[in-house]
Amino acid sequence: MDISKEAFAAIFKQTNEESQYQRPEKPFEISVLGRGEGIIIPDQDLEFLLSCARWDLLPPFAEDGRSAWLQRRESLKLDDATVYNYKLKGIAISDRGIIKPPSDERFQRFFEGEKATLIHMGFGEGGSLISVADPPNPVGGLKAGRGEREFNNARRLYDAGVPAVLPICWGKYNQLFFEGKNMEFVFLGIPMKSELRADGLFLREERKHELGDELLATIKRMYSTYSEKKKNLYAWRFLDDVAYSLGEALHDFHWKAGLVRYAGHSGNYGYDKDKKRVVLHDLDSSISHEEIPEETVGLSMIRDLASASAGLFKLYTHLFFYAKVKAEKRLKKNAFNSLFTGYFKEGDAKLIRDMGKSVQLIFEDHLATLVTKKPNMAAWYTESHDKALMYVPPALMVIYERTDLTKSFPLPYKAKEYLDRYIVYQKERSEFVKKVLAGVQ
């Protein structure tokens, strides 16, 4: 089988000529442990992907992160899906343009030059709010279980008909270990043309206070009434449409695929401008309903929506056109309203509008505070996420309890009690963070 550079270039668009690589001393030995039934790609394609995992070929990256991205010159039509790109996760890391192989070194987060860790809100017995530290992970690789989990979750979404990455293959590195177990990798098919996630699509040119070329091209393609004079208003409208589709995707993620724990950061999903829908990525931390106490399933769904709200808030506060949309328009129709409507399609429309408006007002007030305080990026992110986890769940709980969804997974307490619990949780979390960081540092 021909896996030369010439053969590679005949199938894939990316080249490695402008990238900087830190090569391993020798290629890695790997084992394939699972392939997607019904999603069988050509043998030559698979061999190229495996060659990148072994580092026989240098894995190309579209952007920084731990996922290589191969874009086919021609789309690959399968039985009931089309693959435009391949995502190779756990085989390398791109850090400021320098691409390194996976290693057993523990990944360390930094904010503003200081060591940091992510603290997640989880649920304990009776729906109590608890702090959960981000588990240790290897640099550039996937710890044992993560590759297999992402593959299985992608399979579950594919079987349920939810637009998401497609399960191609997963496996392990035979001589790379983290915490005493083999490190893993996973290959996923991308059923959309663009390599940009939602944050890349919206924020690509935000530092220049310009709408990016791909964002403008997408907007022009979607709206036949597009006007250059109103491009900022159309960008706002497009954000609403993305939020609505995200709500639909999360509903099906929860109720068709039976999964929870989806981080709603705008870097975790893409937007398929051809089919006008969100495509879910990054599934290695998601779990099934059966894996958690039944009384916390509904709360976990609410948390996922609150996380998505925080991601949307980050998007539009970083977009310069936000201030160019009149306040009355922002309150009448906004991304939160659209997210909730997409999720609760059979909910009370007036209640959803009211809750969307109240969340918008909360975030507008929060934005004014941030602009005045001008915190560093770490504080900006933390405070915004806190605001979402404090005030969005009560609004969602009110909507949720007036739908039939509550019959399947009733909530263990009311919205007011959640707010009281969160205030206590915040205080306890501060002490938890100090202990975790003391251990990290």
C-alpha positions in Angstrom: 0.0 0.0 0.0 1.4 3.4 -1.0 1.7 5.7 2.0 4.3 8.0 0.6 4.1 11.8 0.9 2.9 12.0 -2.7 0.1 9.6 -2.0 -0.8 11.5 1.2 -0.9 14.8 -0.7 -3.2 13.2 -3.3 -5.9 12.5 -0.7 -5.4 15.2 1.9 -5.2 19.0 1.7 -2.8 19.7 4.6 0.9 19.8 4.3 3.5 19.8 7.1 5.9 22.1 5.5 5.3 25.2 7.7 5.0 23.3 11.0 7.7 22.8 13.6 8.0 19.3 15.0 9.7 17.7 18.0 10.1 14.2 16.7 10.2 11.1 18.9 13.4 9.0 18.8 11.7 6.3 16.9 8.1 5.6 15.7 5.6 4.4 18.3 4.1 0.9 18.4 0.3 0.9 18.6 -2.6 -1.5 18.7 -6.0 -1.0 17.2 -8.7 -2.1 19.7 -11.9 -1.1 18.0 -13.4 0.1 14.7 -16.8 1.6 13.9 -19.4 -0.8 12.5 -21.0 0.7 9.5 -18.4 3.5 9.3 -15.7 1.7 7.4 -13.3 4.0 5.7 -10.9 3.0 2.8 -7.9 0.9 4.0 -5.5 3.6 2.6 -7.2 6.3 4.6 -6.9 4.2 7.8 -3.3 3.4 7.1 -2.5 7.1 6.8 -4.2 7.8 10.1 -2.3 5.0 11.8 0.9 6.3 10.3 0.3 9.6 11.9 -0.4 8.0 15.3 2.8 6.0 15.0 4.6 9.2 13.8 5.8 7.5 10.6 4.1 10.5 9.1 4.1 13.9 10.8 0.5 14.7 12.0 -0.8 18.0 10.7 -2.7 20.5 12.9 -5.2 23.2 12.0 -4.8 24.9 15.3 -3.3 24.5 18.8 -4.5 21.6 20.9 -4.2 17.8 21.1 -6.2 17.0 18.0 -4.6 16.6 14.6 -6.9 17.4 11.7 -6.8 15.8 8.2 -9.0 17.3 5.5 -9.8 15.2 2.5 -9.6 16.7 -0.9 -12.8 14.9 -1.8 -15.6 14.0 0.6 -16.1 10.4 1.5 -19.7 9.1 1.2 -20.5 6.2 3.5 -23.8 4.4 3.9 -25.6 7.2 5.8 -22.9 9.7 6.6 -20.3 11.8 4.8 -16.8 12.4 6.1 -15.0 15.6 5.1 -12.2 15.5 7.7 -10.6 13.3 10.2 -9.8 14.2 13.8 -6.9 12.3 15.4 -7.0 12.8 19.1 -4.4 11.7 21.6 -1.5 11.4 19.1 0.2 14.7 19.6 -0.1 18.2 20.9 0.4 21.6 19.1 1.6 24.2 21.5 2.0 27.7 20.0 2.8 26.1 16.6 5.3 23.5 17.9 3.9 20.0 17.5 5.1 17.4 20.0 4.5 13.6 20.3 2.3 12.3 23.2 4.2 11.8 26.5 3.7 10.5 30.0 4.3 14.0 31.4 1.3 15.4 33.3 -0.5 18.2 31.6 -0.5 21.5 33.6 -2.8 24.3 33.0 -1.7 27.9 33.3 -3.7 31.1 33.6 -1.8 34.4 33.4 1.5 32.6 33.9 0.4 30.8 37.1 -0.4 27.2 37.7 -4.1 26.4 37.8 -6.7 23.7 37.7 -10.3 23.4 36.5 -12.9 22.7 39.2 -16.2 21.3 38.0 -19.5 21.3 39.8 -20.8 17.8 40.4 -23.7 16.3 42.2 -23.6 14.1 45.3 -26.2 12.2 47.3 -29.6 13.8 47.1 -28.4 16.3 44.4 -25.9 18.0 46.8 -23.5 20.3 44.9 -19.9 19.1 45.2 -16.6 20.2 43.7 -14.7 17.9 41.4 -11.1 18.6 40.3 -10.1 18.1 36.7 -8.4 14.7 36.6 -4.7 14.5 35.7 -4.1 13.9 32.0 -0.9 13.3 29.9 0.5 15.9 27.6 -0.7 15.3 24.0 -2.3 11.9 24.8 -5.4 10.3 26.3 -5.3 8.4 29.6 -6.6 4.9 29.7 -10.4 4.7 29.1 -10.7 8.2 27.5 -10.1 7.1 23.9 -12.5 4.2 24.2 -15.1 6.4 25.9 -15.0 9.0 23.2 -15.3 6.3 20.6 -18.3 4.6 22.3 -20.1 7.9 22.9 -19.6 8.8 19.3 -21.1 5.4 18.4 -24.0 6.0 20.7 -24.8 9.4 19.1 -24.4 8.0 15.6 -26.9 5.2 16.4 -29.3 7.8 17.8 -29.0 10.0 14.8 -27.5 12.9 16.7 -25.1 15.1 14.6 -21.7 14.5 16.1 -18.2 13.3 15.3 -18.2 9.8 13.8 -16.5 6.8 15.4 -13.7 5.5 13.1 -11.2 3.7 15.3 -9.6 3.7 18.7 -6.5 2.0 20.1 -3.5 2.2 22.5 0.2 3.0 22.6 2.0 -0.2 23.5 4.9 1.5 25.2 3.4 4.7 26.4 2.0 4.7 29.9 0.3 7.2 32.2 -0.6 6.3 35.8 0.5 2.8 35.0 -1.9 2.2 32.1 -1.5 2.3 28.4 -2.3 5.7 26.8 -4.9 5.7 24.1 -5.9 7.5 20.9 -9.1 7.8 18.9 -9.9 8.7 15.3 -13.1 10.4 14.4 -14.8 11.4 11.2 -16.0 15.0 10.9 -19.3 15.3 8.9 -18.8 19.0 8.0 -16.5 20.8 5.6 -15.0 23.5 7.9 -12.2 22.7 10.4 -13.3 25.6 12.6 -15.2 25.1 15.8 -17.9 27.6 16.8 -15.4 29.8 18.7 -13.0 29.8 15.7 -15.8 30.7 13.4 -17.0 33.6 15.5 -13.8 34.8 17.0 -11.2 34.4 14.3 -10.9 38.1 13.6 -12.3 39.6 16.8 -9.0 41.1 17.9 -9.1 43.2 14.7 -12.8 44.1 15.4 -13.7 42.6 12.1 -16.0 39.7 11.1 -13.9 36.9 9.8 -14.1 35.9 6.2 -15.6 32.5 6.9 -18.2 34.0 9.3 -19.2 36.6 6.7 -19.3 33.9 4.0 -21.5 31.7 6.2 -23.9 34.6 7.0 -24.2 35.6 3.4 -25.0 32.0 2.4 -27.6 31.5 5.1 -29.6 34.7 4.7 -30.9 35.7 1.3 -31.8 39.1 2.6 -28.2 39.8 3.8 -27.2 43.5 3.7 -23.6 44.7 4.2 -24.9 47.7 6.2 -26.6 45.3 8.6 -23.8 42.7 8.8 -23.5 43.1 12.6 -27.2 42.5 13.1 -27.0 39.4 10.9 -24.1 38.2 12.9 -26.3 38.5 16.0 -29.1 36.7 14.2 -26.7 33.9 13.2 -25.5 33.5 16.8 -29.2 33.0 17.8 -29.6 30.3 15.1 -26.4 28.5 16.3 -27.8 28.6 19.9 -31.1 27.2 18.8 -29.4 24.3 17.0 -27.2 23.8 20.0 -30.3 23.4 22.2 -31.7 20.8 19.7 -28.4 18.9 19.8 -28.2 18.9 23.6 -31.8 17.7 23.8 -31.1 14.7 21.6 -27.7 14.2 23.3 -29.7 13.8 26.6 -32.9 12.2 25.5 -32.1 10.2 22.4 -28.5 9.1 23.1 -29.0 8.9 26.9 -25.8 10.9 27.7 -25.0 13.7 30.1 -21.9 15.8 31.0 -21.3 17.8 27.9 -19.1 20.8 28.3 -20.8 23.6 26.4 -17.6 25.6 25.6 -17.9 27.0 22.1 -14.7 25.1 21.2 -16.5 21.8 21.8 -18.9 22.0 18.8 -18.8 23.0 15.2 -21.5 24.4 12.9 -22.3 22.7 9.6 -23.3 25.6 7.4 -24.5 23.3 4.6 -27.0 21.4 6.8 -27.5 24.4 9.2 -26.8 22.4 12.4 -24.4 22.1 15.3 -22.1 19.1 15.3 -20.9 17.9 18.7 -17.2 17.2 19.4 -15.2 16.2 22.5 -17.1 13.4 24.0 -14.4 11.8 26.2 -15.9 13.1 29.5 -19.6 12.3 28.8 -21.3 9.4 30.5 -24.6 7.6 30.2 -27.6 8.1 32.5 -27.0 4.6 33.9 -23.6 5.6 35.3 -25.0 8.2 37.8 -27.7 8.2 40.5 -31.1 8.6 38.8 -32.0 11.6 41.0 -29.1 13.5 39.6 -29.8 12.9 35.8 -32.2 15.9 35.5 -29.8 18.1 37.4 -27.0 17.0 35.1 -29.0 18.0 32.0 -29.7 21.4 33.5 -26.0 21.8 34.3 -25.1 21.0 30.6 -27.4 23.7 29.4 -26.0 26.2 32.0 -22.5 25.3 30.7 -23.7 26.0 27.1 -25.1 29.3 28.3 -21.7 30.3 29.7 -20.1 29.4 26.4 -22.6 31.5 24.5 -21.9 34.4 26.8 -18.2 34.2 26.2 -18.9 34.3 22.5 -21.0 37.4 22.4 -19.1 39.4 24.9 -16.0 38.9 22.8 -17.8 40.0 19.7 -17.4 43.7 19.0 -20.8 43.8 17.2 -22.6 43.0 20.5 -22.8 46.7 21.4 -24.0 47.6 17.9 -27.3 45.7 18.5 -29.9 47.8 20.2 -30.7 46.7 23.8 -34.4 46.1 23.0 -33.5 43.8 20.2 -31.1 41.9 22.5 -33.7 41.4 25.1 -36.5 40.4 22.6 -34.4 37.7 20.9 -31.1 36.5 22.2 -28.9 33.4 22.3 -30.3 32.2 25.7 -33.9 32.4 24.5 -32.9 30.5 21.4 -30.9 27.8 23.3 -33.8 27.2 25.7 -36.4 27.1 22.8 -34.3 24.6 20.8 -34.1 22.4 23.9 -37.6 22.7 25.3 -39.6 22.6 22.0 -42.8 21.5 23.8 -42.3 24.0 26.7 -44.3 27.0 27.5 -43.2 29.6 24.9 -44.0 32.6 27.0 -42.2 31.2 30.0 -39.2 30.4 27.9 -39.1 33.9 26.5 -39.4 35.4 30.0 -36.6 33.1 31.4 -34.4 33.9 28.3 -34.9 37.6 28.9 -34.1 37.3 32.6 -30.8 35.4 31.9 -29.9 38.0 29.2 -30.4 40.8 31.8 -28.3 39.0 34.3 -25.5 38.6 31.9 -25.8 42.2 30.6 -25.4 43.4 34.1 -22.5 41.1 34.6 -20.8 42.3 31.4 -21.1 45.9 32.6 -19.3 44.9 35.8 -16.6 43.1 33.9 -16.0 46.1 31.6 -15.6 48.3 34.7 -13.4 45.9 36.7 -11.3 44.7 33.6 -10.2 41.5 35.3 -7.6 39.2 33.7 -8.7 36.4 31.4 -8.7 33.8 34.1 -11.0 35.9 36.4 -13.2 36.8 33.4 -13.8 33.2 32.6 -14.3 32.1 36.2 -16.6 34.9 37.2 -18.7 34.4 34.0 -18.9 30.6 34.5 -19.9 31.2 38.1 -22.6 33.5 37.1 -24.0 30.9 34.6 -24.0 28.1 37.2 -25.6 30.3 39.8 -28.5 31.9 37.9 -29.1 29.9 34.7 -30.1 26.5 36.4 -33.0 28.0 38.5 -34.5 29.5 35.3 -34.1 26.2 33.5 -35.5 24.3 36.4 -38.7 26.4 36.3 -39.1 25.5 32.5 -38.1 21.9 33.0 -40.7 21.3 35.8 -43.5 22.5 33.5 -42.7 19.9 30.8 -43.3 16.2 30.5 -39.5 15.6 30.8 -39.8 15.8 34.6 -41.8 12.6 34.5 -38.7 10.6 33.4 -36.2 12.3 35.7 -37.8 14.5 38.4 -35.6 17.1 40.1 -34.8 16.4 43.8 -35.6 20.0 44.8 -36.9 23.4 43.5 -35.2 26.3 41.9 -35.1 28.4 45.1 -33.4 25.6 47.0 -30.8 25.3 44.2 -29.8 28.9 44.6 -29.4 28.5 48.3 -27.3 25.4 47.8 -25.1 27.1 45.3 -24.3 30.0 47.6 -23.1 27.4 50.2 -21.2 25.5 47.4 -19.3 28.6 46.4 -17.9 29.0 49.9 -16.9 25.4 50.2 -15.4 25.4 46.7 -13.0 28.2 47.6 -11.5 26.0 50.3 -11.5 23.0 47.9 -9.6 25.1 45.3 -6.9 26.1 47.8 -6.3 22.5 48.8 -6.1 21.3 45.1 -3.8 24.0 44.1 -1.6 23.4 47.1 -1.2 19.9 45.9 -0.6 20.9 42.3 2.0 23.5 43.1 
